[in-house]
Amino acid sequence: KQEVTQIPAALSVPEGENLVLNCSFTDSAIYNLQWFRQDPGKGLTSLLLIQSSQREQTSGRLNASLDKSSGRSTLYIAASQPGDSATYLCAVTSNTGKLIFGQGTTLQVKP
Amino acid sequence: GAGVSQSPSNKVTEKGKDVELRCDPISGHTALYWYRQSLGQGLEFLIYFQGNSAPDKSGLPSDRFSAERTGGSVSTLTIQRTQQEDSAVYLCASSYYGGGATDTQYFGPGTRLTVL
């Protein structure tokens, strides 16, 4: 059974810092891995999708990497801003498109 | 264009009552998913629709939960005889294909269900 783990559960950093969020999964037979952002009381917004054949994806200040063989992904946020404060969720996709989520990392960026 | 919409945004009900939650997916998306987000369990998959069929219902927690999709569009999640442990945020998502390496799911804002 696929299990997804995110470390740390919570993170607080001063504005401007670069930071890394970690995600690990137990079964390497995935179609893709996605990183989502969730703001309090809101739905999920897709940030980056990495196909199983890819190693990384970049969007603006965000860079996500994928090492399928070791079951790991990282989300790198450069020059963090208070507006980046949210919960970040990692999810792997099964062959039916079903997403299996980690528990999330709650990020607070202090001005 | 319009995103995924869900109604109601909040629902408070008494234990034992039935509730219906509605999801309107993005037009043209063939796949529709229901997830549940609760404090103790995180975000869990409930059911997946491809068109009007549900090839994967493996996440429905009990036979009190059912869902249908009509016209390849709107979906309704029904919970019968609600229990307090059903309290959660119910999220709906849709995607163009329903699987595959590049298929992205778009999520609605969710329905917060509180069972008293």
gemmi code that builds the backbone of each chain (N, CA, C; Angstrom):
import gemmi

chains = {
    "A": [
        ("LYS", (0.841, -1.184, 0.000), (0.000, 0.000, 0.000), (0.884, 1.243, 0.000)),
        ("GLN", (0.590, 2.164, -0.911), (1.390, 3.380, -1.007), (1.190, 4.269, 0.210)),
        ("GLU", (2.294, 4.740, 0.768), (2.243, 5.699, 1.870), (3.144, 6.881, 1.529)),
        ("VAL", (2.655, 8.072, 1.840), (3.392, 9.301, 1.547), (3.640, 10.038, 2.861)),
        ("THR", (4.874, 10.438, 3.069), (5.271, 11.103, 4.314), (5.913, 12.430, 3.987)),
        ("GLN", (5.559, 13.472, 4.755), (6.159, 14.783, 4.559), (6.844, 15.241, 5.834)),
        ("ILE", (8.032, 15.764, 5.651), (8.828, 16.287, 6.762), (9.386, 17.642, 6.348)),
        ("PRO", (9.356, 18.685, 7.246), (8.756, 18.631, 8.578), (7.248, 18.850, 8.527)),
        ("ALA", (6.568, 18.666, 9.632), (5.131, 18.926, 9.684), (4.845, 20.423, 9.700)),
        ("ALA", (5.764, 21.172, 10.284), (5.598, 22.626, 10.338), (6.972, 23.274, 10.253)),
        ("LEU", (6.987, 24.492, 9.702), (8.241, 25.193, 9.479), (7.977, 26.689, 9.559)),
        ("SER", (8.831, 27.402, 10.294), (8.713, 28.846, 10.405), (10.054, 29.462, 10.046)),
        ("VAL", (10.052, 30.373, 9.081), (11.302, 30.980, 8.608), (11.119, 32.481, 8.459)),
        ("PRO", (12.213, 33.241, 8.536), (12.113, 34.673, 8.254), (12.044, 34.913, 6.749)),
        ("GLU", (11.429, 35.998, 6.384), (11.302, 36.367, 4.985), (12.665, 36.421, 4.300)),
        ("GLY", (12.726, 35.929, 3.069), (13.960, 35.983, 2.302), (14.750, 34.691, 2.307)),
        ("GLU", (14.456, 33.813, 3.266), (15.201, 32.544, 3.327), (14.793, 31.601, 2.206)),
        ("ASN", (15.776, 30.799, 1.791), (15.487, 29.677, 0.907), (15.142, 28.474, 1.774)),
        ("LEU", (14.214, 27.636, 1.333), (13.822, 26.508, 2.164), (13.484, 25.288, 1.310)),
        ("VAL", (13.526, 24.134, 1.973), (13.272, 22.853, 1.308), (12.234, 22.076, 2.093)),
        ("LEU", (11.218, 21.605, 1.394), (10.216, 20.715, 1.976), (10.442, 19.317, 1.403)),
        ("ASN", (10.286, 18.320, 2.256), (10.588, 16.951, 1.859), (9.346, 16.068, 1.785)),
        ("CYS", (9.376, 15.144, 0.847), (8.288, 14.193, 0.652), (8.901, 12.845, 0.310)),
        ("SER", (8.412, 11.781, 0.947), (8.876, 10.444, 0.588), (7.680, 9.535, 0.365)),
        ("PHE", (7.856, 8.525, -0.479), (6.772, 7.591, -0.786), (7.339, 6.178, -0.838)),
        ("THR", (6.492, 5.198, -0.528), (6.991, 3.837, -0.326), (6.999, 2.983, -1.594)),
        ("ASP", (6.134, 3.284, -2.556), (6.040, 2.485, -3.783), (6.444, 3.357, -4.973)),
        ("SER", (7.509, 2.938, -5.668), (8.034, 3.767, -6.765), (7.199, 3.673, -8.047)),
        ("ALA", (6.176, 2.822, -8.062), (5.323, 2.681, -9.261), (4.287, 3.797, -9.292)),
        ("ILE", (4.740, 4.985, -9.614), (3.846, 6.147, -9.659), (3.786, 6.680, -11.086)),
        ("TYR", (2.677, 7.376, -11.397), (2.576, 8.020, -12.703), (3.185, 9.414, -12.668)),
        ("ASN", (2.921, 10.122, -11.590), (3.546, 11.423, -11.414), (3.481, 11.796, -9.946)),
        ("LEU", (4.090, 12.899, -9.622), (4.051, 13.436, -8.265), (3.692, 14.905, -8.377)),
        ("GLN", (2.802, 15.347, -7.524), (2.361, 16.737, -7.572), (2.581, 17.396, -6.217)),
        ("TRP", (2.885, 18.664, -6.279), (2.916, 19.508, -5.093), (1.738, 20.486, -5.188)),
        ("PHE", (1.000, 20.586, -4.066), (-0.151, 21.471, -3.980), (0.070, 22.463, -2.845)),
        ("ARG", (-0.631, 23.567, -2.947), (-0.679, 24.551, -1.882), (-2.131, 24.642, -1.406)),
        ("GLN", (-2.303, 24.739, -0.078), (-3.632, 24.925, 0.484), (-3.600, 26.078, 1.464)),
        ("ASP", (-4.429, 27.082, 1.202), (-4.582, 28.194, 2.125), (-5.736, 27.881, 3.069)),
        ("PRO", (-5.717, 28.429, 4.287), (-6.745, 28.094, 5.281), (-8.154, 28.273, 4.744)),
        ("GLY", (-8.978, 27.239, 4.891), (-10.363, 27.316, 4.468), (-10.571, 27.273, 2.969)),
        ("LYS", (-9.516, 26.984, 2.236), (-9.622, 26.968, 0.778), (-9.321, 25.578, 0.221)),
        ("GLY", (-9.570, 25.425, -1.082), (-9.226, 24.180, -1.751), (-7.738, 24.120, -2.047)),
        ("LEU", (-7.380, 23.167, -2.889), (-5.974, 22.957, -3.222), (-5.641, 23.598, -4.561)),
        ("THR", (-4.456, 24.171, -4.648), (-3.960, 24.722, -5.901), (-2.725, 23.936, -6.322)),
        ("SER", (-2.748, 23.416, -7.544), (-1.593, 22.671, -8.038), (-0.439, 23.619, -8.318)),
        ("LEU", (0.731, 23.296, -7.779), (1.925, 24.121, -7.984), (2.811, 23.546, -9.085)),
        ("LEU", (3.139, 22.286, -8.945), (4.046, 21.643, -9.891), (3.654, 20.186, -10.041)),
        ("LEU", (3.789, 19.663, -11.253), (3.580, 18.244, -11.528), (4.842, 17.711, -12.169)),
        ("ILE", (5.398, 16.659, -11.597), (6.584, 16.025, -12.166), (6.181, 14.647, -12.665)),
        ("GLN", (6.355, 14.420, -13.949), (6.080, 13.087, -14.491), (7.106, 12.094, -13.957)),
        ("SER", (6.727, 10.822, -13.947), (7.610, 9.800, -13.373), (8.937, 9.697, -14.119)),
        ("SER", (8.951, 10.115, -15.393), (10.178, 10.048, -16.188), (11.057, 11.292, -16.038)),
        ("GLN", (10.545, 12.299, -15.318), (11.280, 13.546, -15.167), (12.032, 13.592, -13.848)),
        ("ARG", (12.995, 14.502, -13.778), (13.789, 14.658, -12.554), (13.404, 15.922, -11.784)),
        ("GLU", (12.936, 16.961, -12.521), (12.567, 18.187, -11.824), (11.653, 19.038, -12.694)),
        ("GLN", (10.982, 19.969, -12.009), (10.151, 20.966, -12.660), (10.341, 22.282, -11.924)),
        ("THR", (10.256, 23.367, -12.678), (10.458, 24.698, -12.084), (9.308, 25.606, -12.487)),
        ("SER", (8.886, 26.436, -11.525), (7.900, 27.472, -11.807), (8.225, 28.662, -10.923)),
        ("GLY", (8.760, 29.699, -11.541), (9.111, 30.894, -10.767), (10.128, 30.581, -9.690)),
        ("ARG", (9.765, 30.894, -8.437), (10.681, 30.656, -7.315), (10.610, 29.217, -6.788)),
        ("LEU", (9.795, 28.389, -7.409), (9.620, 27.016, -6.950), (10.358, 26.035, -7.860)),
        ("ASN", (11.003, 25.068, -7.218), (11.648, 23.986, -7.965), (11.355, 22.689, -7.235)),
        ("ALA", (10.802, 21.718, -7.972), (10.530, 20.416, -7.379), (11.388, 19.370, -8.061)),
        ("SER", (11.956, 18.472, -7.261), (12.759, 17.391, -7.806), (12.116, 16.058, -7.475)),
        ("LEU", (12.452, 15.057, -8.268), (11.913, 13.713, -8.051), (13.008, 12.679, -8.252)),
        ("ASP", (13.192, 11.825, -7.248), (14.078, 10.663, -7.362), (13.199, 9.443, -7.125)),
        ("LYS", (12.682, 8.885, -8.215), (11.698, 7.821, -8.098), (12.288, 6.568, -7.463)),
        ("SER", (13.534, 6.267, -7.784), (14.123, 5.026, -7.296), (14.272, 5.034, -5.779)),
        ("SER", (14.535, 6.212, -5.211), (14.676, 6.285, -3.753), (13.376, 6.706, -3.085)),
        ("GLY", (12.353, 7.011, -3.870), (11.061, 7.383, -3.309), (11.078, 8.734, -2.616)),
        ("ARG", (11.728, 9.713, -3.233), (11.841, 11.019, -2.588), (11.563, 12.154, -3.578)),
        ("SER", (10.982, 13.229, -3.013), (10.820, 14.466, -3.759), (11.081, 15.624, -2.810)),
        ("THR", (11.597, 16.712, -3.359), (11.770, 17.924, -2.570), (11.138, 19.098, -3.302)),
        ("LEU", (10.620, 20.034, -2.520), (10.131, 21.304, -3.057), (11.012, 22.397, -2.483)),
        ("TYR", (11.697, 23.097, -3.365), (12.598, 24.177, -2.991), (11.894, 25.499, -3.265)),
        ("ILE", (11.842, 26.353, -2.237), (11.247, 27.683, -2.394), (12.367, 28.699, -2.185)),
        ("ALA", (12.616, 29.485, -3.194), (13.684, 30.489, -3.113), (13.123, 31.824, -2.625)),
        ("ALA", (13.926, 32.521, -1.867), (13.599, 33.884, -1.422), (12.172, 33.973, -0.903)),
        ("SER", (11.892, 33.235, 0.159), (10.526, 33.108, 0.651), (9.917, 34.468, 1.009)),
        ("GLN", (8.588, 34.546, 0.846), (7.824, 35.765, 1.120), (6.665, 35.438, 2.058)),
        ("PRO", (6.175, 36.409, 2.806), (5.022, 36.129, 3.689), (3.834, 35.522, 2.951)),
        ("GLY", (3.641, 35.884, 1.688), (2.556, 35.318, 0.896), (2.718, 33.846, 0.581)),
        ("ASP", (3.898, 33.301, 0.871), (4.110, 31.861, 0.673), (3.562, 31.052, 1.843)),
        ("SER", (3.160, 31.724, 2.907), (2.637, 31.018, 4.081), (1.373, 30.248, 3.709)),
        ("ALA", (1.398, 28.947, 3.927), (0.305, 28.049, 3.548), (0.707, 26.643, 3.957)),
        ("THR", (-0.177, 25.682, 3.688), (0.180, 24.275, 3.851), (0.511, 23.701, 2.480)),
        ("TYR", (1.636, 23.015, 2.409), (2.095, 22.420, 1.165), (1.911, 20.909, 1.230)),
        ("LEU", (1.235, 20.377, 0.236), (0.915, 18.956, 0.201), (1.579, 18.296, -0.999)),
        ("CYS", (2.138, 17.151, -0.741), (2.740, 16.323, -1.771), (1.774, 15.168, -2.038)),
        ("ALA", (1.603, 14.774, -3.304), (0.715, 13.667, -3.629), (1.281, 12.875, -4.804)),
        ("VAL", (1.163, 11.560, -4.729), (1.562, 10.710, -5.847), (0.305, 10.193, -6.528)),
        ("THR", (0.423, 9.936, -7.813), (-0.725, 9.561, -8.622), (-0.655, 8.095, -9.004)),
        ("SER", (-1.781, 7.394, -8.784), (-1.883, 5.997, -9.193), (-2.291, 5.920, -10.660)),
        ("ASN", (-2.421, 4.711, -11.178), (-2.757, 4.562, -12.592), (-4.161, 5.043, -12.932)),
        ("THR", (-5.048, 5.183, -11.931), (-6.385, 5.711, -12.196), (-6.453, 7.216, -11.980)),
        ("GLY", (-5.330, 7.788, -11.633), (-5.326, 9.215, -11.356), (-5.634, 9.561, -9.913)),
        ("LYS", (-5.971, 8.522, -9.128), (-6.228, 8.752, -7.703), (-4.977, 9.319, -7.043)),
        ("LEU", (-5.149, 10.388, -6.256), (-4.026, 11.010, -5.553), (-3.922, 10.452, -4.144)),
        ("ILE", (-2.699, 10.148, -3.748), (-2.419, 9.725, -2.382), (-1.544, 10.789, -1.763)),
        ("PHE", (-2.065, 11.417, -0.718), (-1.449, 12.614, -0.153), (-0.611, 12.321, 1.075)),
        ("GLY", (0.400, 13.163, 1.273), (1.072, 13.229, 2.551), (0.259, 14.089, 3.502)),
        ("GLN", (0.743, 14.203, 4.735), (0.008, 14.961, 5.755), (0.236, 16.464, 5.634)),
        ("GLY", (1.212, 16.864, 4.821), (1.425, 18.286, 4.594), (2.476, 18.900, 5.493)),
        ("THR", (3.034, 20.000, 5.010), (3.943, 20.842, 5.796), (3.323, 22.226, 5.857)),
        ("THR", (3.103, 22.716, 7.083), (2.551, 24.055, 7.265), (3.695, 25.042, 7.394)),
        ("LEU", (3.762, 25.963, 6.452), (4.854, 26.928, 6.370), (4.387, 28.299, 6.819)),
        ("GLN", (5.181, 28.920, 7.678), (4.942, 30.314, 8.054), (6.189, 31.109, 7.724)),
        ("VAL", (6.027, 32.146, 6.921), (7.125, 33.040, 6.578), (6.879, 34.365, 7.287)),
        ("LYS", (7.790, 34.717, 8.181), (7.606, 35.920, 8.997), (8.210, 37.134, 8.312)),
        ("PRO", (7.477, 38.243, 8.309), (8.018, 39.470, 7.681), (9.238, 39.998, 8.440)),
    ],
    "B": [
        ("GLY", (-11.869, 30.159, -17.768), (-13.216, 29.629, -17.556), (-13.460, 29.332, -16.099)),
        ("ALA", (-14.665, 28.871, -15.797), (-15.047, 28.588, -14.422), (-14.287, 27.381, -13.912)),
        ("GLY", (-13.990, 27.411, -12.630), (-13.317, 26.287, -11.996), (-14.314, 25.294, -11.468)),
        ("VAL", (-13.849, 24.410, -10.608), (-14.708, 23.428, -9.955), (-15.493, 24.138, -8.853)),
        ("SER", (-16.792, 23.930, -8.830), (-17.591, 24.535, -7.770), (-18.269, 23.446, -6.947)),
        ("GLN", (-18.469, 23.772, -5.671), (-19.100, 22.834, -4.753), (-20.150, 23.564, -3.934)),
        ("SER", (-21.215, 22.837, -3.608), (-22.244, 23.421, -2.750), (-22.842, 22.351, -1.850)),
        ("PRO", (-23.275, 22.722, -0.629), (-23.051, 24.049, -0.035), (-21.604, 24.206, 0.402)),
        ("SER", (-21.210, 25.400, 0.784), (-19.854, 25.596, 1.285), (-19.739, 25.104, 2.717)),
        ("ASN", (-20.830, 25.224, 3.454), (-20.882, 24.735, 4.836), (-22.210, 24.022, 5.062)),
        ("LYS", (-22.154, 22.923, 5.816), (-23.365, 22.192, 6.145), (-23.263, 21.694, 7.573)),
        ("VAL", (-24.244, 22.082, 8.387), (-24.333, 21.586, 9.753), (-25.573, 20.710, 9.824)),
        ("THR", (-25.431, 19.514, 10.341), (-26.547, 18.590, 10.391), (-26.538, 17.851, 11.724)),
        ("GLU", (-27.644, 17.228, 12.036), (-27.734, 16.443, 13.259), (-27.413, 14.990, 12.954)),
        ("LYS", (-26.819, 14.364, 13.916), (-26.498, 12.937, 13.803), (-27.743, 12.166, 13.378)),
        ("GLY", (-27.548, 11.270, 12.382), (-28.652, 10.443, 11.916), (-29.345, 10.957, 10.676)),
        ("LYS", (-29.126, 12.248, 10.350), (-29.755, 12.811, 9.154), (-28.929, 12.473, 7.914)),
        ("ASP", (-29.573, 12.530, 6.749), (-28.881, 12.330, 5.475), (-28.459, 13.688, 4.915)),
        ("VAL", (-27.315, 13.706, 4.211), (-26.861, 14.942, 3.559), (-26.448, 14.649, 2.126)),
        ("GLU", (-26.585, 15.670, 1.284), (-26.129, 15.581, -0.107), (-25.172, 16.725, -0.390)),
        ("LEU", (-24.030, 16.389, -0.960), (-23.033, 17.376, -1.329), (-22.903, 17.355, -2.851)),
        ("ARG", (-22.773, 18.552, -3.419), (-22.785, 18.645, -4.881), (-21.454, 19.161, -5.409)),
        ("CYS", (-21.074, 18.648, -6.572), (-19.846, 19.097, -7.241), (-20.139, 19.357, -8.715)),
        ("ASP", (-19.727, 20.543, -9.177), (-19.801, 20.881, -10.603), (-18.380, 20.943, -11.150)),
        ("PRO", (-17.981, 19.992, -11.974), (-16.595, 19.979, -12.455), (-16.377, 21.010, -13.563)),
        ("ILE", (-15.135, 21.136, -13.950), (-14.808, 21.995, -15.090), (-15.398, 21.361, -16.359)),
        ("SER", (-16.014, 22.184, -17.173), (-16.642, 21.686, -18.398), (-15.630, 20.970, -19.279)),
        ("GLY", (-16.003, 19.770, -19.734), (-15.122, 19.007, -20.619), (-14.233, 18.007, -19.908)),
        ("HIS", (-14.162, 18.107, -18.583), (-13.353, 17.150, -17.824), (-14.112, 15.839, -17.672)),
        ("THR", (-13.461, 14.743, -18.072), (-14.136, 13.449, -18.023), (-14.032, 12.785, -16.654)),
        ("ALA", (-13.008, 13.144, -15.916), (-12.761, 12.489, -14.623), (-13.179, 13.399, -13.472)),
        ("LEU", (-13.745, 12.779, -12.443), (-14.162, 13.513, -11.262), (-13.807, 12.687, -10.032)),
        ("TYR", (-13.269, 13.341, -9.027), (-12.803, 12.673, -7.807), (-13.433, 13.341, -6.581)),
        ("TRP", (-13.720, 12.531, -5.579), (-14.104, 13.029, -4.257), (-13.027, 12.627, -3.257)),
        ("TYR", (-12.657, 13.589, -2.406), (-11.704, 13.365, -1.334), (-12.313, 13.904, -0.044)),
        ("ARG", (-11.776, 13.439, 1.065), (-12.216, 13.918, 2.377), (-10.975, 14.346, 3.162)),
        ("GLN", (-11.094, 15.510, 3.808), (-9.980, 16.012, 4.613), (-10.454, 16.196, 6.041)),
        ("SER", (-9.909, 15.407, 6.947), (-10.265, 15.514, 8.351), (-8.999, 15.647, 9.166)),
        ("LEU", (-9.163, 16.154, 10.418), (-7.994, 16.474, 11.236), (-7.134, 15.253, 11.499)),
        ("GLY", (-7.757, 14.170, 11.816), (-6.980, 13.007, 12.199), (-6.419, 12.196, 11.038)),
        ("GLN", (-7.045, 12.296, 9.868), (-6.722, 11.401, 8.749), (-6.070, 12.099, 7.564)),
        ("GLY", (-5.956, 13.389, 7.575), (-5.399, 14.053, 6.404), (-6.367, 13.989, 5.233)),
        ("LEU", (-5.822, 14.026, 4.034), (-6.625, 14.044, 2.818), (-6.724, 12.636, 2.257)),
        ("GLU", (-7.971, 12.106, 2.163), (-8.169, 10.725, 1.726), (-9.046, 10.669, 0.485)),
        ("PHE", (-8.690, 9.794, -0.435), (-9.486, 9.530, -1.617), (-10.762, 8.786, -1.238)),
        ("LEU", (-11.873, 9.158, -1.855), (-13.133, 8.459, -1.637), (-13.572, 7.669, -2.864)),
        ("ILE", (-13.745, 8.358, -4.016), (-14.295, 7.714, -5.197), (-13.861, 8.461, -6.437)),
        ("TYR", (-13.768, 7.731, -7.554), (-13.345, 8.285, -8.833), (-14.386, 7.944, -9.877)),
        ("PHE", (-14.781, 8.933, -10.678), (-15.689, 8.743, -11.807), (-14.945, 8.994, -13.109)),
        ("GLN", (-15.205, 8.116, -14.072), (-14.782, 8.349, -15.456), (-16.094, 8.380, -16.248)),
        ("GLY", (-16.457, 9.564, -16.740), (-17.805, 9.705, -17.272), (-18.800, 9.507, -16.140)),
        ("ASN", (-19.807, 8.694, -16.375), (-20.809, 8.413, -15.349), (-20.516, 7.146, -14.547)),
        ("SER", (-19.438, 6.456, -14.898), (-19.091, 5.210, -14.208), (-18.081, 5.465, -13.115)),
        ("ALA", (-18.125, 4.616, -12.094), (-17.204, 4.755, -10.956), (-16.320, 3.514, -10.879)),
        ("PRO", (-15.198, 3.517, -11.609), (-14.342, 2.327, -11.599), (-13.565, 2.129, -10.301)),
        ("ASP", (-13.500, 3.150, -9.477), (-12.766, 3.016, -8.226), (-13.578, 3.663, -7.103)),
        ("LYS", (-14.163, 2.797, -6.267), (-14.930, 3.277, -5.103), (-14.224, 2.865, -3.818)),
        ("SER", (-12.960, 2.515, -3.931), (-12.270, 1.848, -2.830), (-12.141, 2.702, -1.579)),
        ("GLY", (-12.285, 4.020, -1.700), (-12.109, 4.881, -0.543), (-13.373, 5.169, 0.246)),
        ("LEU", (-14.520, 4.755, -0.239), (-15.762, 5.020, 0.506), (-15.695, 4.271, 1.830)),
        ("PRO", (-15.845, 4.974, 2.970), (-15.582, 4.345, 4.267), (-16.637, 3.354, 4.733)),
        ("SER", (-17.861, 3.486, 4.247), (-18.909, 2.548, 4.660), (-20.038, 2.598, 3.639)),
        ("ASP", (-21.006, 1.682, 3.805), (-22.125, 1.670, 2.852), (-23.099, 2.827, 3.091)),
        ("ARG", (-22.809, 3.675, 4.072), (-23.634, 4.871, 4.256), (-23.275, 5.948, 3.209)),
        ("PHE", (-22.119, 5.760, 2.592), (-21.636, 6.724, 1.607), (-21.929, 6.208, 0.194)),
        ("SER", (-22.461, 7.085, -0.635), (-22.677, 6.737, -2.034), (-22.497, 7.995, -2.872)),
        ("ALA", (-22.255, 7.798, -4.155), (-22.092, 8.939, -5.048), (-22.583, 8.566, -6.426)),
        ("GLU", (-23.043, 9.580, -7.130), (-23.422, 9.365, -8.509), (-23.005, 10.569, -9.338)),
        ("ARG", (-22.911, 10.318, -10.623), (-22.578, 11.386, -11.568), (-23.502, 11.227, -12.761)),
        ("THR", (-24.106, 12.304, -13.173), (-25.070, 12.253, -14.275), (-24.630, 13.151, -15.420)),
        ("GLY", (-24.891, 12.695, -16.627), (-24.558, 13.483, -17.813), (-23.090, 13.756, -17.958)),
        ("GLY", (-22.270, 12.952, -17.300), (-20.835, 13.165, -17.364), (-20.404, 14.489, -16.767)),
        ("SER", (-21.276, 15.058, -15.907), (-20.952, 16.371, -15.367), (-21.114, 16.381, -13.848)),
        ("VAL", (-22.248, 16.888, -13.379), (-22.458, 17.102, -11.945), (-22.415, 15.783, -11.188)),
        ("SER", (-21.828, 15.847, -9.983), (-21.792, 14.681, -9.114), (-22.380, 15.041, -7.759)),
        ("THR", (-23.022, 14.058, -7.143), (-23.580, 14.211, -5.804), (-23.023, 13.120, -4.909)),
        ("LEU", (-22.491, 13.528, -3.765), (-22.039, 12.597, -2.724), (-23.103, 12.601, -1.639)),
        ("THR", (-23.643, 11.435, -1.333), (-24.691, 11.317, -0.315), (-24.165, 10.532, 0.873)),
        ("ILE", (-24.404, 11.072, 2.053), (-24.063, 10.373, 3.294), (-25.361, 10.136, 4.042)),
        ("GLN", (-25.679, 8.879, 4.271), (-26.910, 8.534, 4.995), (-26.595, 8.347, 6.485)),
        ("ARG", (-27.578, 8.658, 7.287), (-27.480, 8.423, 8.743), (-26.122, 8.941, 9.263)),
        ("THR", (-25.891, 10.228, 9.080), (-24.582, 10.804, 9.400), (-24.172, 10.535, 10.837)),
        ("GLN", (-22.881, 10.367, 11.023), (-22.261, 10.166, 12.326), (-21.290, 11.314, 12.574)),
        ("GLN", (-20.918, 11.507, 13.825), (-20.006, 12.606, 14.158), (-18.652, 12.440, 13.470)),
        ("GLU", (-18.223, 11.201, 13.265), (-16.927, 10.992, 12.615), (-16.954, 11.329, 11.124)),
        ("ASP", (-18.149, 11.633, 10.578), (-18.236, 12.068, 9.186), (-17.874, 13.546, 9.039)),
        ("SER", (-17.761, 14.250, 10.146), (-17.411, 15.674, 10.095), (-16.041, 15.840, 9.449)),
        ("ALA", (-15.983, 16.645, 8.403), (-14.754, 16.808, 7.625), (-15.028, 17.832, 6.535)),
        ("VAL", (-13.987, 18.159, 5.790), (-14.148, 18.942, 4.568), (-14.132, 17.964, 3.397)),
        ("TYR", (-15.156, 18.026, 2.574), (-15.261, 17.141, 1.418), (-14.873, 17.930, 0.172)),
        ("LEU", (-13.825, 17.459, -0.484), (-13.270, 18.151, -1.640), (-13.554, 17.366, -2.914)),
        ("CYS", (-13.874, 18.089, -3.947), (-14.103, 17.501, -5.257), (-13.025, 18.015, -6.215)),
        ("ALA", (-12.593, 17.173, -7.125), (-11.611, 17.574, -8.128), (-12.015, 17.001, -9.483)),
        ("SER", (-11.604, 17.664, -10.537), (-11.833, 17.117, -11.870), (-10.565, 17.218, -12.693)),
        ("SER", (-10.467, 16.348, -13.698), (-9.323, 16.397, -14.599), (-9.773, 15.986, -15.990)),
        ("TYR", (-8.940, 16.293, -16.965), (-9.349, 16.094, -18.354), (-9.429, 14.612, -18.714)),
        ("TYR", (-8.409, 13.858, -18.298), (-8.316, 12.462, -18.753), (-8.699, 11.441, -17.685)),
        ("GLY", (-8.281, 11.689, -16.435), (-8.472, 10.663, -15.415), (-7.334, 9.679, -15.416)),
        ("GLY", (-6.143, 10.167, -15.097), (-4.981, 9.299, -15.075), (-3.984, 9.720, -16.137)),
        ("GLY", (-2.794, 9.099, -16.078), (-1.774, 9.470, -17.031), (-0.756, 10.401, -16.418)),
        ("ALA", (0.372, 10.480, -17.069), (1.519, 11.157, -16.460), (1.348, 12.662, -16.365)),
        ("THR", (0.506, 13.244, -17.198), (0.436, 14.711, -17.218), (-0.908, 15.244, -16.768)),
        ("ASP", (-1.780, 14.379, -16.302), (-3.144, 14.794, -15.980), (-3.174, 15.518, -14.645)),
        ("THR", (-3.576, 16.772, -14.642), (-3.622, 17.585, -13.425), (-5.051, 17.665, -12.911)),
        ("GLN", (-5.215, 17.491, -11.612), (-6.536, 17.625, -10.994), (-6.715, 19.044, -10.493)),
        ("TYR", (-7.894, 19.574, -10.716), (-8.261, 20.908, -10.255), (-9.322, 20.746, -9.174)),
        ("PHE", (-9.062, 21.380, -8.043), (-9.899, 21.175, -6.867), (-10.904, 22.300, -6.674)),
        ("GLY", (-12.073, 21.939, -6.150), (-13.038, 22.918, -5.702), (-12.700, 23.408, -4.309)),
        ("PRO", (-13.480, 24.382, -3.786), (-13.193, 24.965, -2.474), (-13.607, 24.077, -1.311)),
        ("GLY", (-14.386, 23.040, -1.577), (-14.777, 22.111, -0.529), (-16.098, 22.444, 0.136)),
        ("THR", (-16.679, 21.421, 0.768), (-17.855, 21.579, 1.630), (-17.447, 21.150, 3.029)),
        ("ARG", (-17.613, 22.070, 3.971), (-17.305, 21.727, 5.364), (-18.556, 21.159, 6.006)),
        ("LEU", (-18.499, 19.882, 6.389), (-19.633, 19.200, 7.007), (-19.384, 19.054, 8.500)),
        ("THR", (-20.343, 19.499, 9.285), (-20.285, 19.345, 10.737), (-21.504, 18.559, 11.174)),
        ("VAL", (-21.258, 17.441, 11.834), (-22.345, 16.602, 12.336), (-22.400, 16.758, 13.855)),
        ("LEU", (-23.518, 17.275, 14.347), (-23.651, 17.541, 15.790), (-24.162, 16.312, 16.537)),
    ],
}
model = gemmi.Model(1)
for chain_id, residues in chains.items():
    chain = gemmi.Chain(chain_id)
    for i, (resn, *xyz) in enumerate(residues, 1):
        res = gemmi.Residue()
        res.name, res.seqid = resn, gemmi.SeqId(i, " ")
        for name, pos in zip(("N", "CA", "C"), xyz):
            atom = gemmi.Atom()
            atom.name, atom.element = name, gemmi.Element(name[0])
            atom.pos, atom.b_iso = gemmi.Position(*pos), 0.0
            res.add_atom(atom)
        chain.add_residue(res)
    model.add_chain(chain)
structure = gemmi.Structure()
structure.add_model(model)
structure.setup_entities()
